[in-house]
Amino acid sequence: MKILVLNGPNLNFLGIREKNIYGEQNYNELLTMLQKKGTEIGAEIETFQSNHEGAIIDRLQQAYYDGTDALVINPGAYTHYSYAIYDALKSVFVPKIEVHISDISSREEFRKTSVTAPACDAQIVGHGLKGYLDALDMAARMIYERSSENSTKA
């Protein structure tokens, strides 16, 4: 089972920017948490972070071909306006979970709308970095459910 965790702009600055919103843990600590959780659930976790919209879209498109079984994405600020990322997400036919460290619905007005969430199967907001771990658990369940459905259809 291969799960891609894709992070958008400024997430590499966890533990540096707006600690009152995003917490004290840095990006490397997040990566360590993800790998540990991957081991627990028996999944290969691949992580990718970019501050560039095109690179995120390229990686999403690559997921179509590379055996990715599920996707966890925090598009960062692209959440609120990137229809290009929305389109790329719609093109990848695996379970997709959008994650936000903060509760975007209780922040600035522009953050309350996610244009990317409708292209995903679920959204987790406001759980801090633990939201990523919840998303990995959810992704593993979705993969299992899909494989069970496919095996009963065969």
Backbone as JSON Lines, residues from 0, in Angstrom:
{"i":0,"aa":"M","n":[0.85,-1.17,0.0],"ca":[0.0,0.0,0.0],"c":[0.9,1.24,0.0]}
{"i":1,"aa":"K","n":[0.68,2.11,-0.98],"ca":[1.49,3.32,-1.12],"c":[0.59,4.55,-0.97]}
{"i":2,"aa":"I","n":[0.94,5.4,-0.02],"ca":[0.18,6.63,0.22],"c":[1.12,7.82,0.01]}
{"i":3,"aa":"L","n":[0.67,8.72,-0.84],"ca":[1.41,9.96,-1.11],"c":[0.86,11.06,-0.22]}
{"i":4,"aa":"V","n":[1.74,11.73,0.51],"ca":[1.38,12.9,1.32],"c":[1.99,14.11,0.64]}
{"i":5,"aa":"L","n":[1.12,14.96,0.14],"ca":[1.53,16.1,-0.67],"c":[1.24,17.39,0.09]}
{"i":6,"aa":"N","n":[2.26,18.22,0.27],"ca":[2.12,19.48,1.0],"c":[2.45,20.66,0.11]}
{"i":7,"aa":"G","n":[1.61,21.68,0.19],"ca":[1.78,22.88,-0.61],"c":[2.62,23.94,0.05]}
{"i":8,"aa":"P","n":[2.42,25.19,-0.38],"ca":[3.28,26.29,0.01],"c":[3.36,26.52,1.52]}
{"i":9,"aa":"N","n":[4.56,26.83,1.94],"ca":[4.9,27.25,3.3],"c":[4.84,26.15,4.35]}
{"i":10,"aa":"L","n":[4.4,24.95,3.97],"ca":[4.36,23.88,4.98],"c":[5.76,23.46,5.39]}
{"i":11,"aa":"N","n":[6.75,23.71,4.54],"ca":[8.13,23.46,4.92],"c":[8.59,24.42,6.03]}
{"i":12,"aa":"F","n":[7.8,25.43,6.32],"ca":[8.11,26.38,7.38],"c":[7.34,26.11,8.68]}
{"i":13,"aa":"L","n":[6.82,24.89,8.82],"ca":[6.21,24.52,10.1],"c":[7.23,24.71,11.21]}
{"i":14,"aa":"G","n":[6.76,25.17,12.36],"ca":[7.64,25.43,13.49],"c":[8.36,26.76,13.39]}
{"i":15,"aa":"I","n":[8.22,27.44,12.25],"ca":[8.84,28.74,12.04],"c":[7.77,29.82,11.94]}
{"i":16,"aa":"R","n":[6.78,29.59,11.1],"ca":[5.76,30.61,10.85],"c":[4.52,30.4,11.72]}
{"i":17,"aa":"E","n":[3.99,31.47,12.21],"ca":[2.72,31.49,12.95],"c":[2.55,30.29,13.88]}
{"i":18,"aa":"K","n":[3.46,30.18,14.83],"ca":[3.44,29.06,15.77],"c":[2.14,29.01,16.56]}
{"i":19,"aa":"N","n":[1.52,30.16,16.77],"ca":[0.25,30.19,17.49],"c":[-0.87,29.49,16.71]}
{"i":20,"aa":"I","n":[-0.71,29.35,15.41],"ca":[-1.71,28.68,14.57],"c":[-1.27,27.27,14.23]}
{"i":21,"aa":"Y","n":[0.0,27.11,13.83],"ca":[0.47,25.83,13.28],"c":[1.3,25.01,14.26]}
{"i":22,"aa":"G","n":[1.61,25.56,15.41],"ca":[2.32,24.81,16.44],"c":[3.83,24.94,16.35]}
{"i":23,"aa":"E","n":[4.48,24.28,17.29],"ca":[5.93,24.36,17.45],"c":[6.69,23.3,16.65]}
{"i":24,"aa":"Q","n":[6.02,22.2,16.29],"ca":[6.72,21.12,15.61],"c":[7.11,21.55,14.2]}
{"i":25,"aa":"N","n":[8.31,21.13,13.79],"ca":[8.78,21.54,12.46],"c":[8.45,20.49,11.41]}
{"i":26,"aa":"Y","n":[8.76,20.81,10.17],"ca":[8.42,19.94,9.05],"c":[9.09,18.57,9.15]}
{"i":27,"aa":"N","n":[10.34,18.55,9.61],"ca":[11.03,17.26,9.76],"c":[10.35,16.38,10.8]}
{"i":28,"aa":"E","n":[9.81,17.0,11.85],"ca":[9.07,16.23,12.85],"c":[7.81,15.64,12.24]}
{"i":29,"aa":"L","n":[7.14,16.41,11.38],"ca":[5.97,15.89,10.68],"c":[6.36,14.69,9.83]}
{"i":30,"aa":"L","n":[7.45,14.8,9.08],"ca":[7.89,13.7,8.23],"c":[8.18,12.44,9.05]}
{"i":31,"aa":"T","n":[8.8,12.61,10.21],"ca":[9.08,11.48,11.1],"c":[7.79,10.84,11.58]}
{"i":32,"aa":"M","n":[6.81,11.68,11.96],"ca":[5.51,11.17,12.41],"c":[4.84,10.35,11.3]}
{"i":33,"aa":"L","n":[4.92,10.85,10.06],"ca":[4.28,10.17,8.94],"c":[4.93,8.81,8.67]}
{"i":34,"aa":"Q","n":[6.26,8.76,8.72],"ca":[6.95,7.5,8.48],"c":[6.62,6.48,9.57]}
{"i":35,"aa":"K","n":[6.58,6.94,10.81],"ca":[6.24,6.04,11.93],"c":[4.83,5.5,11.76]}
{"i":36,"aa":"K","n":[3.9,6.38,11.41],"ca":[2.51,5.94,11.2],"c":[2.43,4.97,10.02]}
{"i":37,"aa":"G","n":[3.18,5.24,8.98],"ca":[3.22,4.33,7.84],"c":[3.63,2.93,8.24]}
{"i":38,"aa":"T","n":[4.65,2.84,9.08],"ca":[5.11,1.55,9.59],"c":[3.99,0.86,10.37]}
{"i":39,"aa":"E","n":[3.29,1.63,11.21],"ca":[2.2,1.07,12.03],"c":[1.08,0.5,11.18]}
{"i":40,"aa":"I","n":[0.75,1.16,10.08],"ca":[-0.39,0.72,9.26],"c":[0.03,-0.12,8.06]}
{"i":41,"aa":"G","n":[1.32,-0.38,7.94],"ca":[1.82,-1.21,6.85],"c":[1.78,-0.52,5.5]}
{"i":42,"aa":"A","n":[2.07,0.77,5.5],"ca":[2.03,1.54,4.25],"c":[3.38,2.17,3.96]}
{"i":43,"aa":"E","n":[3.7,2.23,2.67],"ca":[4.83,3.02,2.22],"c":[4.34,4.46,2.1]}
{"i":44,"aa":"I","n":[4.99,5.36,2.81],"ca":[4.59,6.77,2.79],"c":[5.62,7.54,1.98]}
{"i":45,"aa":"E","n":[5.14,8.18,0.92],"ca":[5.99,9.07,0.15],"c":[5.51,10.5,0.43]}
{"i":46,"aa":"T","n":[6.46,11.39,0.7],"ca":[6.09,12.78,0.95],"c":[6.66,13.67,-0.15]}
{"i":47,"aa":"F","n":[5.93,14.73,-0.41],"ca":[6.34,15.71,-1.41],"c":[5.84,17.06,-0.94]}
{"i":48,"aa":"Q","n":[6.7,18.07,-1.01],"ca":[6.32,19.43,-0.66],"c":[6.86,20.36,-1.72]}
{"i":49,"aa":"S","n":[6.01,21.31,-2.12],"ca":[6.46,22.34,-3.04],"c":[5.73,23.63,-2.78]}
{"i":50,"aa":"N","n":[6.43,24.71,-3.03],"ca":[5.83,26.05,-2.96],"c":[5.32,26.48,-4.33]}
{"i":51,"aa":"H","n":[5.38,25.58,-5.3],"ca":[5.04,25.91,-6.69],"c":[3.85,25.08,-7.16]}
{"i":52,"aa":"E","n":[2.84,25.76,-7.63],"ca":[1.6,25.11,-8.08],"c":[1.87,24.07,-9.16]}
{"i":53,"aa":"G","n":[2.66,24.42,-10.15],"ca":[2.94,23.49,-11.24],"c":[3.61,22.21,-10.77]}
{"i":54,"aa":"A","n":[4.51,22.31,-9.81],"ca":[5.19,21.12,-9.28],"c":[4.19,20.22,-8.56]}
{"i":55,"aa":"I","n":[3.25,20.81,-7.85],"ca":[2.21,20.03,-7.16],"c":[1.35,19.3,-8.19]}
{"i":56,"aa":"I","n":[0.97,20.0,-9.25],"ca":[0.17,19.39,-10.31],"c":[0.95,18.28,-10.99]}
{"i":57,"aa":"D","n":[2.22,18.51,-11.28],"ca":[3.06,17.47,-11.89],"c":[3.1,16.22,-11.01]}
{"i":58,"aa":"R","n":[3.24,16.41,-9.69],"ca":[3.32,15.25,-8.78],"c":[1.97,14.54,-8.7]}
{"i":59,"aa":"L","n":[0.89,15.29,-8.72],"ca":[-0.44,14.66,-8.74],"c":[-0.61,13.82,-10.0]}
{"i":60,"aa":"Q","n":[-0.21,14.35,-11.13],"ca":[-0.34,13.61,-12.37],"c":[0.54,12.36,-12.36]}
{"i":61,"aa":"Q","n":[1.71,12.46,-11.78],"ca":[2.6,11.3,-11.67],"c":[1.94,10.21,-10.85]}
{"i":62,"aa":"A","n":[1.15,10.59,-9.83],"ca":[0.48,9.62,-8.96],"c":[-0.48,8.73,-9.75]}
{"i":63,"aa":"Y","n":[-0.98,9.24,-10.85],"ca":[-1.86,8.44,-11.71],"c":[-1.14,7.2,-12.22]}
{"i":64,"aa":"Y","n":[0.16,7.31,-12.47],"ca":[0.94,6.24,-13.1],"c":[1.8,5.41,-12.15]}
{"i":65,"aa":"D","n":[2.11,5.92,-10.96],"ca":[3.2,5.31,-10.18],"c":[2.77,4.33,-9.08]}
{"i":66,"aa":"G","n":[1.53,3.9,-9.09],"ca":[1.1,2.93,-8.1],"c":[0.64,3.52,-6.78]}
{"i":67,"aa":"T","n":[0.43,4.82,-6.74],"ca":[-0.11,5.45,-5.54],"c":[-1.5,4.89,-5.28]}
{"i":68,"aa":"D","n":[-1.75,4.44,-4.04],"ca":[-3.04,3.86,-3.67],"c":[-3.97,4.85,-3.0]}
{"i":69,"aa":"A","n":[-3.42,5.91,-2.42],"ca":[-4.22,6.95,-1.78],"c":[-3.38,8.2,-1.66]}
{"i":70,"aa":"L","n":[-4.06,9.3,-1.45],"ca":[-3.4,10.6,-1.43],"c":[-3.91,11.41,-0.24]}
{"i":71,"aa":"V","n":[-2.98,11.99,0.5],"ca":[-3.29,12.95,1.55],"c":[-2.68,14.26,1.09]}
{"i":72,"aa":"I","n":[-3.49,15.32,1.05],"ca":[-2.99,16.59,0.54],"c":[-3.36,17.74,1.46]}
{"i":73,"aa":"N","n":[-2.36,18.58,1.71],"ca":[-2.59,19.88,2.33],"c":[-2.11,20.9,1.29]}
{"i":74,"aa":"P","n":[-3.05,21.44,0.5],"ca":[-2.64,22.35,-0.57],"c":[-2.19,23.73,-0.08]}
{"i":75,"aa":"G","n":[-2.21,23.95,1.24],"ca":[-1.83,25.26,1.74],"c":[-2.77,26.32,1.17]}
{"i":76,"aa":"A","n":[-2.24,27.48,0.87],"ca":[-3.06,28.58,0.36],"c":[-3.71,28.25,-0.98]}
{"i":77,"aa":"Y","n":[-3.16,27.3,-1.73],"ca":[-3.8,26.91,-3.0],"c":[-5.2,26.34,-2.78]}
{"i":78,"aa":"T","n":[-5.47,25.89,-1.57],"ca":[-6.79,25.38,-1.2],"c":[-7.89,26.34,-1.63]}
{"i":79,"aa":"H","n":[-7.62,27.6,-1.52],"ca":[-8.67,28.61,-1.62],"c":[-8.87,29.16,-3.03]}
{"i":80,"aa":"Y","n":[-7.97,28.79,-3.96],"ca":[-8.15,29.38,-5.29],"c":[-7.6,28.56,-6.45]}
{"i":81,"aa":"S","n":[-7.0,27.41,-6.21],"ca":[-6.37,26.69,-7.32],"c":[-7.31,25.66,-7.96]}
{"i":82,"aa":"Y","n":[-7.98,26.12,-8.99],"ca":[-8.8,25.2,-9.76],"c":[-7.93,24.26,-10.58]}
{"i":83,"aa":"A","n":[-6.69,24.65,-10.83],"ca":[-5.76,23.76,-11.53],"c":[-5.44,22.54,-10.66]}
{"i":84,"aa":"I","n":[-5.23,22.74,-9.36],"ca":[-5.0,21.61,-8.46],"c":[-6.28,20.8,-8.31]}
{"i":85,"aa":"Y","n":[-7.43,21.46,-8.24],"ca":[-8.72,20.77,-8.22],"c":[-8.82,19.82,-9.42]}
{"i":86,"aa":"D","n":[-8.54,20.34,-10.62],"ca":[-8.62,19.52,-11.83],"c":[-7.66,18.34,-11.77]}
{"i":87,"aa":"A","n":[-6.45,18.57,-11.28],"ca":[-5.47,17.48,-11.18],"c":[-5.94,16.43,-10.17]}
{"i":88,"aa":"L","n":[-6.51,16.86,-9.07],"ca":[-7.05,15.91,-8.08],"c":[-8.16,15.06,-8.69]}
{"i":89,"aa":"K","n":[-9.0,15.66,-9.49],"ca":[-10.11,14.94,-10.12],"c":[-9.6,13.87,-11.08]}
{"i":90,"aa":"S","n":[-8.38,14.03,-11.56],"ca":[-7.8,13.09,-12.54],"c":[-7.15,11.88,-11.9]}
{"i":91,"aa":"V","n":[-6.98,11.9,-10.6],"ca":[-6.33,10.8,-9.89],"c":[-7.42,9.99,-9.18]}
{"i":92,"aa":"F","n":[-7.6,8.75,-9.6],"ca":[-8.73,7.94,-9.15],"c":[-8.38,7.05,-7.98]}
{"i":93,"aa":"V","n":[-7.89,7.66,-6.92],"ca":[-7.58,6.96,-5.67],"c":[-8.26,7.73,-4.55]}
{"i":94,"aa":"P","n":[-8.41,7.13,-3.37],"ca":[-8.94,7.9,-2.24],"c":[-8.06,9.12,-1.97]}
{"i":95,"aa":"K","n":[-8.71,10.25,-1.75],"ca":[-8.01,11.52,-1.53],"c":[-8.58,12.2,-0.28]}
{"i":96,"aa":"I","n":[-7.7,12.6,0.62],"ca":[-8.11,13.28,1.85],"c":[-7.37,14.59,1.95]}
{"i":97,"aa":"E","n":[-8.13,15.67,2.1],"ca":[-7.54,16.99,2.29],"c":[-7.37,17.24,3.79]}
{"i":98,"aa":"V","n":[-6.21,17.75,4.16],"ca":[-5.89,18.0,5.56],"c":[-5.49,19.47,5.73]}
{"i":99,"aa":"H","n":[-5.97,20.05,6.83],"ca":[-5.52,21.38,7.24],"c":[-5.21,21.35,8.73]}
{"i":100,"aa":"I","n":[-4.06,21.87,9.09],"ca":[-3.61,21.86,10.48],"c":[-4.55,22.71,11.34]}
{"i":101,"aa":"S","n":[-4.91,23.87,10.83],"ca":[-5.81,24.76,11.56],"c":[-7.24,24.52,11.08]}
{"i":102,"aa":"D","n":[-8.19,25.09,11.81],"ca":[-9.59,25.02,11.4],"c":[-9.84,26.18,10.45]}
{"i":103,"aa":"I","n":[-9.77,25.91,9.16],"ca":[-9.88,26.98,8.16],"c":[-11.25,27.66,8.2]}
{"i":104,"aa":"S","n":[-12.25,26.99,8.72],"ca":[-13.59,27.59,8.77],"c":[-13.71,28.66,9.85]}
{"i":105,"aa":"S","n":[-12.74,28.75,10.74],"ca":[-12.81,29.75,11.8],"c":[-11.72,30.82,11.66]}
{"i":106,"aa":"R","n":[-11.14,30.9,10.48],"ca":[-10.07,31.88,10.25],"c":[-10.56,33.0,9.34]}
{"i":107,"aa":"E","n":[-9.64,33.65,8.65],"ca":[-10.0,34.75,7.78],"c":[-11.04,34.3,6.76]}
{"i":108,"aa":"E","n":[-11.83,35.25,6.3],"ca":[-12.93,34.94,5.38],"c":[-12.46,34.17,4.14]}
{"i":109,"aa":"F","n":[-11.33,34.59,3.56],"ca":[-10.87,33.93,2.34],"c":[-10.47,32.48,2.55]}
{"i":110,"aa":"R","n":[-10.16,32.1,3.79],"ca":[-9.75,30.72,4.07],"c":[-10.93,29.78,4.25]}
{"i":111,"aa":"K","n":[-12.12,30.31,4.37],"ca":[-13.28,29.48,4.69],"c":[-13.76,28.64,3.52]}
{"i":112,"aa":"T","n":[-13.33,28.97,2.31],"ca":[-13.73,28.21,1.14],"c":[-12.56,27.38,0.63]}
{"i":113,"aa":"S","n":[-12.82,26.1,0.44],"ca":[-11.83,25.22,-0.19],"c":[-12.35,24.84,-1.56]}
{"i":114,"aa":"V","n":[-11.63,25.26,-2.59],"ca":[-12.02,24.86,-3.95],"c":[-11.5,23.47,-4.27]}
{"i":115,"aa":"T","n":[-10.57,22.96,-3.48],"ca":[-10.0,21.64,-3.73],"c":[-10.75,20.52,-2.99]}
{"i":116,"aa":"A","n":[-11.4,20.82,-1.9],"ca":[-12.1,19.78,-1.12],"c":[-13.12,18.99,-1.93]}
{"i":117,"aa":"P","n":[-13.89,19.61,-2.83],"ca":[-14.87,18.82,-3.59],"c":[-14.23,17.74,-4.48]}
{"i":118,"aa":"A","n":[-12.94,17.86,-4.75],"ca":[-12.25,16.84,-5.54],"c":[-11.7,15.72,-4.66]}
{"i":119,"aa":"C","n":[-11.91,15.84,-3.35],"ca":[-11.41,14.85,-2.39],"c":[-12.58,14.06,-1.8]}
{"i":120,"aa":"D","n":[-12.25,12.93,-1.19],"ca":[-13.26,12.08,-0.56],"c":[-13.58,12.51,0.86]}
{"i":121,"aa":"A","n":[-12.66,13.22,1.49],"ca":[-12.86,13.64,2.88],"c":[-11.95,14.84,3.15]}
{"i":122,"aa":"Q","n":[-12.28,15.54,4.23],"ca":[-11.46,16.68,4.67],"c":[-11.33,16.62,6.18]}
{"i":123,"aa":"I","n":[-10.11,16.83,6.68],"ca":[-9.84,16.87,8.11],"c":[-9.24,18.23,8.4]}
{"i":124,"aa":"V","n":[-9.86,18.98,9.31],"ca":[-9.36,20.32,9.64],"c":[-9.28,20.5,11.15]}
{"i":125,"aa":"G","n":[-8.29,21.28,11.56],"ca":[-8.2,21.71,12.95],"c":[-7.68,20.7,13.95]}
{"i":126,"aa":"H","n":[-7.07,19.61,13.5],"ca":[-6.54,18.61,14.42],"c":[-5.03,18.74,14.61]}
{"i":127,"aa":"G","n":[-4.45,19.84,14.13],"ca":[-3.01,19.98,14.21],"c":[-2.33,18.95,13.33]}
{"i":128,"aa":"L","n":[-1.1,18.61,13.64],"ca":[-0.39,17.61,12.85],"c":[-1.02,16.23,12.98]}
{"i":129,"aa":"K","n":[-1.76,15.99,14.06],"ca":[-2.45,14.72,14.24],"c":[-3.44,14.49,13.1]}
{"i":130,"aa":"G","n":[-3.92,15.54,12.48],"ca":[-4.83,15.39,11.35],"c":[-4.23,14.57,10.23]}
{"i":131,"aa":"Y","n":[-2.92,14.69,10.04],"ca":[-2.25,13.88,9.02],"c":[-2.31,12.39,9.39]}
{"i":132,"aa":"L","n":[-2.13,12.08,10.67],"ca":[-2.17,10.69,11.11],"c":[-3.58,10.14,10.96]}
{"i":133,"aa":"D","n":[-4.58,10.96,11.31],"ca":[-5.98,10.57,11.11],"c":[-6.24,10.31,9.63]}
{"i":134,"aa":"A","n":[-5.69,11.15,8.77],"ca":[-5.87,11.0,7.32],"c":[-5.22,9.7,6.82]}
{"i":135,"aa":"L","n":[-4.06,9.35,7.35],"ca":[-3.42,8.1,6.95],"c":[-4.27,6.89,7.35]}
{"i":136,"aa":"D","n":[-4.82,6.94,8.57],"ca":[-5.72,5.86,9.0],"c":[-6.93,5.77,8.07]}
{"i":137,"aa":"M","n":[-7.51,6.91,7.76],"ca":[-8.67,6.95,6.88],"c":[-8.31,6.43,5.49]}
{"i":138,"aa":"A","n":[-7.17,6.84,4.98],"ca":[-6.73,6.39,3.65],"c":[-6.56,4.88,3.63]}
{"i":139,"aa":"A","n":[-5.95,4.33,4.67],"ca":[-5.75,2.88,4.73],"c":[-7.09,2.15,4.73]}
{"i":140,"aa":"R","n":[-8.06,2.67,5.49],"ca":[-9.4,2.06,5.5],"c":[-10.04,2.13,4.12]}
{"i":141,"aa":"M","n":[-9.9,3.27,3.46],"ca":[-10.5,3.43,2.13],"c":[-9.87,2.48,1.12]}
{"i":142,"aa":"I","n":[-8.56,2.31,1.2],"ca":[-7.87,1.37,0.3],"c":[-8.39,-0.04,0.55]}
{"i":143,"aa":"Y","n":[-8.47,-0.41,1.81],"ca":[-8.96,-1.75,2.16],"c":[-10.39,-1.94,1.66]}
{"i":144,"aa":"E","n":[-11.26,-0.96,1.88],"ca":[-12.65,-1.06,1.44],"c":[-12.74,-1.19,-0.08]}
{"i":145,"aa":"R","n":[-11.93,-0.41,-0.79],"ca":[-11.94,-0.5,-2.26],"c":[-11.47,-1.86,-2.74]}
{"i":146,"aa":"S","n":[-10.42,-2.38,-2.11],"ca":[-9.93,-3.69,-2.54],"c":[-10.93,-4.79,-2.22]}
{"i":147,"aa":"S","n":[-11.65,-4.65,-1.11],"ca":[-12.68,-5.63,-0.75],"c":[-13.83,-5.57,-1.75]}
{"i":148,"aa":"E","n":[-14.25,-4.36,-2.14],"ca":[-15.31,-4.2,-3.13],"c":[-14.9,-4.81,-4.46]}
{"i":149,"aa":"N","n":[-13.66,-4.53,-4.88],"ca":[-13.19,-5.04,-6.17],"c":[-13.08,-6.56,-6.17]}
{"i":150,"aa":"S","n":[-12.7,-7.16,-5.03],"ca":[-12.55,-8.6,-5.0],"c":[-13.92,-9.29,-5.0]}
{"i":151,"aa":"T","n":[-14.95,-8.64,-4.47],"ca":[-16.28,-9.25,-4.51],"c":[-16.94,-9.1,-5.88]}
{"i":152,"aa":"K","n":[-16.5,-8.13,-6.69],"ca":[-17.03,-7.94,-8.03],"c":[-16.4,-8.91,-9.03]}
{"i":153,"aa":"A","n":[-15.23,-9.42,-8.69],"ca":[-14.49,-10.29,-9.64],"c":[-15.06,-11.67,-9.74]}
